[in-house]
Amino acid sequence: MANLDQIVVSLLVVGASYAAPATLEPTTPALMPPELTTPTPAPPPYDQNVGLMMMGFHKAVCCGSGGFHPRNTGKRRFISDKISGATAGVGVMTNRNGCFVAMQGTHTKQQWWLNADFISVPFRNATCLGCHADSGFLVNYESVSLQIFEALVEFGCKQKPLYLVGHSLGAAGVHYLLYDALEGGYTVAYAYALESPRPGNKVFAEALQKRAQGVNAWRTTHHHDVVVQVPPPEVFSYSHALFEIFYSGSSGTHYRVCNGVEDTTCADSYTVKPWLWTMHDHCWYANQNPCSCGSLVDTDIEIASTSSGLLDSNPTTAFVVV
């Protein structure tokens, strides 16, 4: 995996170099996280059990169209876009009142290039003046967003609480999906972004926090994961946008509730230690691998097999690296 780490970091550095402004103020400190100007109240308490349940939906998406059979769901739809490579799953939950959307992380060559595109582009300026998003992340999301909302309407989810989850590139998409869903009049109960890169600028971060007040919306970070460190905050004033839950150990389920969206005592404490960044800590959530094909029964991880009834006889697996 050392070679993979080198490839990933190289791609991220190339992307940042390509997108960086021509000049920076000499006094700008290198690799220092941004600070938001308008504090907002913290979300409702983080619920790891709900996170594990939603991670199961994400794992089911990783099985591909032929294996998308998450437990405790009724109507459901696997969504994909051939051009961007983006994939997502939408469904109605049967063990509780609600619908879910799960957005998968990087698993195609097209998405590798989208990951390296750190150009900042306007985001919903009609309602979010001054908001900018990462171009590559936004392209990935918008390639499937119409299909997502079509499924939500068809399944009657406008009248049900939404549970949104994504990992990595998909986690960046969850930020945009959360904004669009709330703007569209949906009720979002939970939105968990697992190991997300920075999705947009500080204006977008503040706007999303304001719009999402009262929603149980968090982003999770793990140990030395490289992806949560990019895009660099110096590039177009990028910022994280959701309050942080930090799993500081390489294993285990102990976590820390951080102070805001950019807490220098949580994952940002490694911002100035890039030699520690690694992809080894990326495909991880609460001591489980969210990037592998599988499903979930309540809070118990179940390995998908042909005898479990979760998958068809020839499941399509996906190896997610970012």
Backbone hydrogen bonds, N-H to C=O, Kabsch-Sander energy under -0.5 kcal/mol:
donor,donor_aa,acceptor,acceptor_aa,energy
5,D,1,M,-2.5
6,Q,2,A,-2.0
7,I,3,N,-2.2
8,V,4,L,-2.8
9,V,5,D,-2.8
10,S,6,Q,-2.2
11,L,7,I,-2.4
12,L,8,V,-2.4
13,V,9,V,-2.6
14,V,10,S,-2.6
15,G,11,L,-2.5
16,A,12,L,-2.4
17,S,13,V,-2.6
18,Y,14,V,-2.5
19,A,15,G,-2.0
20,A,16,A,-1.5
28,T,25,E,-2.1
32,M,29,P,-1.0
48,Q,46,Y,-0.5
51,G,47,D,-2.0
52,L,48,Q,-2.5
53,M,49,N,-2.0
54,M,50,V,-2.6
55,M,51,G,-2.3
56,G,52,L,-1.5
57,F,53,M,-1.0
58,H,54,M,-1.8
59,K,55,M,-2.6
60,A,56,G,-1.7
61,V,57,F,-1.7
62,C,58,H,-1.7
63,C,60,A,-1.2
64,G,61,V,-2.0
67,G,64,G,-0.8
68,F,65,S,-0.6
69,H,67,G,-1.8
74,G,92,V,-2.8
77,R,90,V,-3.1
79,I,88,A,-3.3
81,D,86,A,-2.0
85,G,81,D,-2.3
88,A,79,I,-2.6
89,G,102,A,-2.4
90,V,77,R,-2.4
91,G,100,F,-1.9
92,V,75,K,-2.7
93,M,98,G,-2.6
94,T,72,N,-2.3
95,N,72,N,-0.7
98,G,96,R,-0.8
99,C,161,P,-2.4
100,F,91,G,-2.6
101,V,163,Y,-2.3
102,A,89,G,-2.6
103,M,165,V,-2.4
104,Q,87,T,-1.9
104,Q,102,A,-0.5
112,W,108,T,-1.2
113,W,109,K,-1.4
114,L,110,Q,-1.7
115,N,111,Q,-2.4
116,A,112,W,-1.1
117,D,114,L,-1.2
118,F,116,A,-1.1
121,V,133,A,-2.7
123,F,131,C,-2.5
127,T,124,R,-1.6
128,C,124,R,-2.5
131,C,128,C,-2.4
133,A,121,V,-2.9
134,D,199,P,-2.3
135,S,119,I,-3.3
136,G,117,D,-1.5
138,L,134,D,-2.6
139,V,135,S,-2.6
140,N,136,G,-2.0
141,Y,137,F,-2.1
142,E,138,L,-3.1
143,S,139,V,-1.4
144,V,141,Y,-1.7
145,S,141,Y,-1.3
146,L,142,E,-0.6
148,I,144,V,-2.1
149,F,145,S,-2.4
150,E,146,L,-2.1
151,A,147,Q,-2.1
152,L,148,I,-2.2
153,V,149,F,-2.2
154,E,150,E,-2.4
155,F,151,A,-2.4
156,G,153,V,-1.4
157,C,152,L,-2.9
159,Q,156,G,-1.0
160,K,157,C,-1.4
162,L,187,T,-2.4
163,Y,99,C,-2.2
164,L,190,Y,-2.8
165,V,101,V,-2.3
166,G,192,Y,-1.4
167,H,103,M,-1.5
168,S,194,L,-2.8
170,G,167,H,-2.1
172,A,168,S,-2.0
173,G,169,L,-1.7
174,V,170,G,-1.4
175,H,171,A,-1.1
175,H,172,A,-0.7
176,Y,172,A,-1.1
177,L,173,G,-2.8
178,L,174,V,-2.8
179,Y,175,H,-2.0
180,D,176,Y,-2.6
181,A,177,L,-2.9
182,L,178,L,-2.2
183,E,179,Y,-2.4
184,G,180,D,-1.9
185,G,182,L,-1.3
186,Y,181,A,-2.6
188,V,186,Y,-0.7
189,A,162,L,-2.2
189,A,187,T,-0.6
190,Y,162,L,-1.7
191,A,216,N,-2.2
192,Y,164,L,-2.6
193,A,191,A,-0.5
193,A,218,W,-2.5
194,L,166,G,-2.9
194,L,192,Y,-0.7
195,E,193,A,-0.6
195,E,220,T,-2.3
196,S,193,A,-0.5
198,R,230,V,-3.0
200,G,239,S,-1.0
201,N,132,H,-2.0
202,K,237,S,-1.0
205,A,201,N,-2.1
206,E,202,K,-2.4
207,A,203,V,-2.3
208,L,204,F,-2.8
209,Q,205,A,-2.2
210,K,206,E,-2.2
211,R,207,A,-2.4
212,A,208,L,-2.5
213,Q,210,K,-0.9
215,V,212,A,-2.4
216,N,189,A,-1.7
217,A,215,V,-2.1
218,W,191,A,-2.0
218,W,216,N,-0.5
219,R,243,F,-2.5
220,T,193,A,-2.3
221,T,245,I,-2.7
223,H,247,Y,-3.0
225,D,222,H,-2.2
226,V,278,T,-1.4
229,Q,226,V,-1.7
230,V,227,V,-1.5
235,V,232,P,-1.6
236,F,234,E,-0.9
238,Y,232,P,-0.5
238,Y,235,V,-1.1
239,S,200,G,-2.9
244,E,260,G,-1.7
245,I,219,R,-2.4
246,F,256,R,-2.6
247,Y,221,T,-3.1
247,Y,245,I,-0.6
248,S,246,F,-0.9
256,R,246,F,-2.3
258,C,244,E,-2.2
258,C,256,R,-0.8
260,G,258,C,-1.2
264,T,262,E,-0.6
266,C,263,D,-1.9
268,D,263,D,-0.9
269,S,266,C,-2.1
270,Y,267,A,-1.9
271,T,268,D,-1.6
273,K,270,Y,-1.8
276,L,273,K,-2.3
277,W,274,P,-1.1
278,T,224,H,-2.2
281,D,278,T,-0.5
282,H,279,M,-1.9
283,C,279,M,-0.7
284,W,282,H,-2.2
285,Y,288,Q,-2.4
288,Q,285,Y,-1.5
292,S,289,N,-1.0
294,G,59,K,-1.0
295,S,302,E,-1.1
297,V,300,D,-2.0
298,D,296,L,-0.6
300,D,297,V,-2.7
301,I,299,T,-0.6
302,E,295,S,-1.2
308,S,305,S,-1.1
309,G,305,S,-0.6
310,L,305,S,-0.6
311,L,305,S,-0.7
316,T,63,C,-1.4
317,T,315,P,-0.7
320,V,318,A,-0.8
321,V,106,T,-0.9
322,V,106,T,-0.7
